[in-house]
Amino acid sequence: MKFSSEQPKIIVVGSSSIDLVLNTEKFPMPNETVLALKSESFFGGKGANQAVGTARLGASVYFVGCVGMDPHGQQVMRNLVNEGVNVGYVVEAEEAVTGTAYVTASEGKNAIIVVPAANYELKPKHIDEVEKYIAKSDMVLLQLEVPMAVVEHTVRLAKKYGTPVGIYAAPAQQLSQEVIEYATFIVAKYSEIHKIFGNEYSGEELMRRYANKLFVRDEANSTTFYNGEEMRYFRNEEVDILHKMGMGDAFTSGFAVAYCHQNNIEDCVKFGNDVSLKVAAVRSSQRGLPYKADYEA
């Protein structure tokens, strides 16, 4: 992985939230009450995670999203500003609260319920306001915690100017063929690949169909893709993964920054895996995200 002399310009269109985490000894069954060992709150939302992740890795980042006019919204905005993210195009919704995610963490796994709230108030017209920046950016990053109409409109604007688009297809939803065909890269969980692409092809067939575009990940921080000649598989070996929140966002952030610095695809994957592994060392989707300086020492 090499860093060029140019600072990448990245626009992240997506969600932000406050993550409320309950740590328990076991997951509750239906009609069962369990006691939490402790409760914690963190900054999250897939869009905000990627904005922070790419900013820490040295990119100039604009975040386009929507928060509520409430204390959580102010906390989210202040955190992004502190991380060096431009929030000039974050919409403040008057009639919706800031998004939240309720996470039950137990036995090394997470069960997550996302409440989109203000994130679903983001509209295509809000993306039009940053069209001039999309035209000049090196990459647009998207996830699927905002309305699909926003995702599709953003892709069309990026296509208009030939701006690369990276998509972390989570939470899994069906992507239109237009989005799939234009995307520079798509990151997906292996367990969700058919929700995104349909059932016509197997996972391997899809990777072969979308060579150097579709990157499939699992919970062991492994990434598989087809490079046009053979299937490639990368994993950081012999490392315990302590926390799995935000790993996909971290991978996407690392991959995107490496791509903007014109690294080859394998180095982009390796760098994404490394960034993902670092975030897993600390509870929270953002706290463990590495800085560019960590790789320059």
ZIDAUR-V743566 format. One line per field, one symbol per residue. ss: DSSP state (A for helix, B for strand, O for the rest). A space follows every 50 residues. Layout:
ss=???
This chain:
ss=OOOOOOOOBBBBBOOOBBBBBBBBOOOOOOOOOOOBBBBBBBBBOAAAAA AAAAAAOOOBBBBBOBBBOOAAAAAAAAAAAAOOOBOOOOBBBOOOOOOB BBBBBBOOBBBBBBBOAAAAAOOAAAAAOOAAAAAAOOBBBBOOOOOAAA AAAAAAAAAAAOOOBBBBOOOOOOOOAAAAAAOOBBBBBAAAAAAAAOOO OOAAAAAAAOOOOBBBBOOOOBBBBBOOOOBBBBBOOOOOOOOOOOAAAA AAAAAAAAAAOOOOAAAAAAAAAAAAAAAOOOOOOOOOOOOAAAAOO
